[in-house]
Amino acid sequence: MNPQQQPVLVWDLPTRLFHWILVICFVGAVLTQESEKWRLFHVTFGYSMVGLVIFRIFWGFVGSRYARFTEFFRSPQEVLDYTLKTISGKGRRYIGHNPLGSVAVMIMLFLILCIGLTGYIVFNDLASEWLNDLHEFFGNLLLAVVGIHIGGVLLSGLKHRENLIKSMITGKKLGKPSQAISHHYWWIAIILIIGLAFFWYSQFNNELLMPNLTIVLMKK
């Protein structure tokens, strides 16, 4: 441990909640994807993931320092340099997301939106079988990216001798006081939880927040 470093707050509470609730919804969606009996759970998990991504996009513009997309966007050259240095064992440590991690997160956000859109269309019987295949393709691709992301987190943690999973729970990493964020943003986290709870309550009380598009079109 560098004597100039100490545990500092890096990940705000909304970012941490987004991460772990997304993990739960992703696992839930995967486990319920093949069962007609659990279809409503699968759909609700999927819609929740889309809602979380929409929140994350919003938070990427107005959130705390390391949650903002300004910390994510890296030039292709920077990503390539970091990749080559990481392979050679010389990749430097980042207090926030490293370049490869940033790319992985952006890809996952994009894939979740694709999965949500195709899943919504399939759920409302608005397209042929090929779109269902596309929905499954995006799902499998996301599963692969998640696997690579987890591998990268474990390898980076081993290399830099830090528990990155723990840091996403506590929000803290070793760094300089000047690198710390100043707020947890509890009230944003509470709003996020209330919004998700209301959505799940509505889903299982036959008051879907996302209306059946077929019925809407028929009324027209």
ZITA-V807546 format. One record per run of one state. SS is the DSSP state (H for helix, E for strand, C for the rest). FROM is the first residue (numbers start at 1). TO is the last residue. If there is no record, write none. Layout:
ss: (SS & SS)
from: (FROM & FROM)
to: (TO & TO)
This chain:
ss: (C & E & C & H & C & H & C & H & C & H & C & H & C & H & C & H & C & H & C & E & C & H & C & H & C & H & C)
from: (1 & 6 & 10 & 13 & 32 & 39 & 63 & 65 & 68 & 69 & 72 & 76 & 88 & 99 & 124 & 129 & 161 & 164 & 171 & 172 & 176 & 177 & 180 & 186 & 204 & 213 & 220)
to: (5 & 9 & 12 & 31 & 38 & 62 & 64 & 67 & 68 & 71 & 75 & 87 & 98 & 123 & 128 & 160 & 163 & 170 & 171 & 175 & 176 & 179 & 185 & 203 & 212 & 219 & 220)
